[in-house]
Amino acid sequence: MIWHWVFPASRTHVDAATGKERRHHLHESVLQRAVRQAAARAHVAQVATPHTMRHYAESLIMPS
C-alpha cells in the first residue's frame, strides 16, 4: 500500500533495513510556524495556530 503525507517533508532518506527511499511528514513545528507567518502576513491580530483552524472548521459544521 502506498502512503502519502498531507504535509510531506521536502527531503527523503534511504531506509537502512530495506534500501528503499522514504519520505516522512513535516515536523509539527514547521506547520505551526507557517500558520503563524500566514496570520502575520494577513494582519490577523489574534494568536493563530493549526488548532485554531480546527475550532473554526468545527464551528462551521456544527448546527446551532
N, C-alpha and C positions, 0 to 999 in steps of 0.2 A: 504494500500500500504506500502511495506517495503522500507525504505530508507537506503542507505549505503553511508557512507562518503568516499571520496577518501583518506583522511588523518584522520582516526578516532583517538579519544583520547584513551589512554590506560585504563582510569578509566571509570566506569559507575556511574550513580546516580539513585535514585528512585524518580520518579515524584510524588510529594505530592498530586496532584489532582487525578491521576489515579492509583497510586501504582505500575505502570509499571517501569521496569528497562530500562533506556535510556542511550545512549552514544552520546556525542557531537563530534564535529570536533576539531582538534588541533587548538590552538591559532596561529594566523599568525606569531607571533614572534618565535614560536618553529620551524616552517618551514624555516623562514629566517635564523635562527641560524644554522640549519642543512645544508643549502645551503652554507653559509659562511664557515663552518667547512669542508665540502666536497671540496670546492675550495682550501682551505688552504692545505688539505692533498694531493690534486692533483698538488700543487705548481703553481696554477694559479695566475699570478701577478696582474691582473685587479680585481676590485671590482665585486663580483658576487652576484646577488640577484635572487629571483624567477622571478622578472620582466625581468631580463636579459635573462632568458630562453625563455620567451615569444617572445622577439625580435629575438632571434636566430632561434626559430622554424618558425616564420613568414618569415624570410629571406629565408629559405629553400623552403617554399611553394609558395611564390610569384614569378611569372615569371619575368625574367629580360628583 
